[in-house]
Amino acid sequence: MDKWMASIKSKLENKEGSISVFGLGYVGLPIAIVTAKNDNMKVYAVDISTEKINSIQRAISYIEDVSDEDIFNANKNGLVTSVDHEQAILESDISIICVPTPVDAFGIPKLDYIYDVTEALGKLISMKQNKKHIIVLESTTYPTTTEVEIRSILEKYGLALHENFELAFSPERIDPGNKDFNVENIPKILGTTSENTFDVVRTYYEGIIGTQIVKASSPRVAEFTKLFENIFRQVNIALVNELATLAEKMQIDMFEVIELAKTKPFGFLPHYPGPGLGGHCIPVDPYYLQYISKKYKSTLKFIDVASDINEGMDDHVIGLIHLALNRISKSISGSNITLFGYSYKPNVSDLRNSPAIPISNKLRDLGANVQICDSLVSPDSVKYPIINEIDAKKNSTLIVIITPHAYFNWPQIIETLDENIPIVDTRGVLPNEMYRKYDIALGRPIKELT
Ligand SMILES: NC(=O)c1ccc[n+]([C@@H]2O[C@H](COP(=O)([O-])OP(=O)(O)OC[C@H]3O[C@@H](n4cnc5c(N)ncnc54)[C@H](O)[C@@H]3O)[C@@H](O)[C@H]2O)c1
């Protein structure tokens, strides 16, 4: 290990050092805040969003898993926030990149955010006196991004791997809203461009963040692993969605089937049917592997099949709504349809790729008056009226359960709901005995009306 690397490692062992975090969203903000808990760590937190930087400076959190108090304490401990990359790169030794990695309208990976940060790193590392830096990418991306693409951008600035920079890929695995697992206790995979880099970066994650590090033999193996984890979920959700639509017709309860299958003590992992995929990861990440697979003349058939099934679930839900309304002699057109829960998963406000969005838009196009009952989402972020539970019970022709936030009290809602207002439960949240005459549930037997 050269003198510079040894000095960084030794500083980190003493819980000292300087780190910059680029991208302060769901992934980056918790990392910056946890690092800043260490009194002698200098943390530079950078985001191009002035709104986010202002919010941090005022100690107002915009993420469920980070409290205002956490931010207040980080600010008190000297967290440096900025929309500009310069000071952060010039004054830190390690940079952690946590920027978005979306796909465009054609499903093609959009790495522009990673490229922008890397360009800034290249330019500024080459201006540093010692011209040395360690760069850790946490954003989900396809294998070879770190070793080939990031490296070649840095080389454009006259910087050389092992001499001026080292690279690492350590995918984030957080599950926003999950009270049991967070950045401090989810084991992290780490693949680096050298053994010494592994040593130093592991010291940061284990010593400063407090998480357990699992070694990958290279950044590209770590990148592949992250995509595999999410494709595994995408494919298994598609499988259970497809089986759920058959179960409905066969008078079989898919949720009972899953509970029974779960009793097998090995080789089975439960996945649950629902109205479609949501969030930043599962609907997007599979396309990253599919994109790079083309370069290797490989065709990943499972991803397309799974996308087809998952993306068709909104139409299946519309079909269930149509059926439920038909039973009370109503049509979608002209009905007040209230969606309970609008975010992509329970107990968070995140709307990214929420299945509620295509469902509500399709209902609107069919002539429904769509309304939303979700106290977590901000009214500015949705184009339909947000109503409270009391108004939902008074003014709905039909209720659809899309995202079952924990605060919804189902027994109480059902008890006080007119039985001529059907519920379409797309998540199997209501216990069987709670379904009333006109209610229908995705994945449960669709009984004939007697
Ligand atoms: N959200 C999750 O649950 C989750 C879980 C695991 C992995 N990931 C992955 O982590 C990455 C980040 O996801 P996220 O959910 O935190 O995204 P996010 O959109 O919440 O946050 C990303 C932030 O990066 C900022 N940004 C964009 N360009 C920048 C630049 N050049 N410099 C500084 N900041 C910049 C944006 O303004 C934004 O605030 C993605 O690759 C995602 O796939 C997300």
The ligand as an SDF file (V2000), in Angstrom:
LIG
                    3D

 44 48  0  0  0  0  0  0  0  0999 V2000
  -34.1360    4.5300   -3.7610 N   0  0  0  0  0  0  0  0  0  0  0  0
  -33.7960    3.2930   -3.4860 C   0  0  0  0  0  0  0  0  0  0  0  0
  -34.4760    2.5920   -2.7370 O   0  0  0  0  0  0  0  0  0  0  0  0
  -32.5260    2.6610   -4.0480 C   0  0  0  0  0  0  0  0  0  0  0  0
  -32.0960    1.4380   -3.5300 C   0  0  0  0  0  0  0  0  0  0  0  0
  -30.9370    0.8680   -4.0200 C   0  0  0  0  0  0  0  0  0  0  0  0
  -30.2540    1.4980   -5.0610 C   0  0  0  0  0  0  0  0  0  0  0  0
  -30.7090    2.6770   -5.5780 N   0  0  0  0  0  0  0  0  0  0  0  0
  -29.9290    3.2900   -6.6510 C   0  0  0  0  0  0  0  0  0  0  0  0
  -29.1890    4.3860   -6.1070 O   0  0  0  0  0  0  0  0  0  0  0  0
  -29.1010    5.4480   -7.0620 C   0  0  0  0  0  0  0  0  0  0  0  0
  -29.6790    6.7280   -6.4690 C   0  0  0  0  0  0  0  0  0  0  0  0
  -31.0420    6.4930   -6.2050 O   0  0  0  0  0  0  0  0  0  0  0  0
  -31.9090    7.4630   -5.2870 P   0  0  0  0  0  0  0  0  0  0  0  0
  -33.1820    6.7750   -5.0510 O   0  0  0  0  0  0  0  0  0  0  0  0
  -31.1140    7.9630   -4.1340 O   0  0  0  0  0  0  0  0  0  0  0  0
  -32.1430    8.6740   -6.3160 O   0  0  0  0  0  0  0  0  0  0  0  0
  -32.7300   10.1130   -5.9700 P   0  0  0  0  0  0  0  0  0  0  0  0
  -33.3090   10.6270   -7.2280 O   0  0  0  0  0  0  0  0  0  0  0  0
  -33.5530   10.0600   -4.7330 O   0  0  0  0  0  0  0  0  0  0  0  0
  -31.4260   10.9600   -5.6120 O   0  0  0  0  0  0  0  0  0  0  0  0
  -30.4070   11.2140   -6.5060 C   0  0  0  0  0  0  0  0  0  0  0  0
  -29.9270   12.6400   -6.3080 C   0  0  0  0  0  0  0  0  0  0  0  0
  -28.8100   12.8750   -7.1670 O   0  0  0  0  0  0  0  0  0  0  0  0
  -28.8370   14.2560   -7.5100 C   0  0  0  0  0  0  0  0  0  0  0  0
  -27.9360   14.5000   -8.6300 N   0  0  0  0  0  0  0  0  0  0  0  0
  -28.1380   14.2900   -9.9570 C   0  0  0  0  0  0  0  0  0  0  0  0
  -27.0430   14.6320  -10.6560 N   0  0  0  0  0  0  0  0  0  0  0  0
  -26.1200   15.0690   -9.7550 C   0  0  0  0  0  0  0  0  0  0  0  0
  -24.7940   15.5520   -9.8700 C   0  0  0  0  0  0  0  0  0  0  0  0
  -24.1860   15.6710  -11.0430 N   0  0  0  0  0  0  0  0  0  0  0  0
  -24.1530   15.8940   -8.7270 N   0  0  0  0  0  0  0  0  0  0  0  0
  -24.7590   15.8000   -7.5280 C   0  0  0  0  0  0  0  0  0  0  0  0
  -26.0180   15.3480   -7.3620 N   0  0  0  0  0  0  0  0  0  0  0  0
  -26.6830   14.9800   -8.4660 C   0  0  0  0  0  0  0  0  0  0  0  0
  -30.3090   14.5100   -7.7930 C   0  0  0  0  0  0  0  0  0  0  0  0
  -30.6120   15.8820   -7.7300 O   0  0  0  0  0  0  0  0  0  0  0  0
  -30.9680   13.6990   -6.6750 C   0  0  0  0  0  0  0  0  0  0  0  0
  -31.2230   14.4930   -5.5280 O   0  0  0  0  0  0  0  0  0  0  0  0
  -29.8110    4.9450   -8.3130 C   0  0  0  0  0  0  0  0  0  0  0  0
  -28.8740    4.3450   -9.1430 O   0  0  0  0  0  0  0  0  0  0  0  0
  -30.7520    3.8930   -7.7630 C   0  0  0  0  0  0  0  0  0  0  0  0
  -31.0730    2.9110   -8.7290 O   0  0  0  0  0  0  0  0  0  0  0  0
  -31.8290    3.2780   -5.0830 C   0  0  0  0  0  0  0  0  0  0  0  0
  1  2  1  0
  2  3  2  0
  2  4  1  0
  4  5  1  0
  4 44  2  0
  5  6  2  0
  6  7  1  0
  7  8  2  0
  8  9  1  0
  8 44  1  0
  9 10  1  0
  9 42  1  0
 10 11  1  0
 11 12  1  0
 11 40  1  0
 12 13  1  0
 13 14  1  0
 14 15  2  0
 14 16  1  0
 14 17  1  0
 17 18  1  0
 18 19  2  0
 18 20  1  0
 18 21  1  0
 21 22  1  0
 22 23  1  0
 23 24  1  0
 23 38  1  0
 24 25  1  0
 25 26  1  0
 25 36  1  0
 26 27  1  0
 26 35  1  0
 27 28  2  0
 28 29  1  0
 29 30  1  0
 29 35  2  0
 30 31  1  0
 30 32  2  0
 32 33  1  0
 33 34  2  0
 34 35  1  0
 36 37  1  0
 36 38  1  0
 38 39  1  0
 40 41  1  0
 40 42  1  0
 42 43  1  0
M  CHG  2   8   1  16  -1
M  END
$$$$
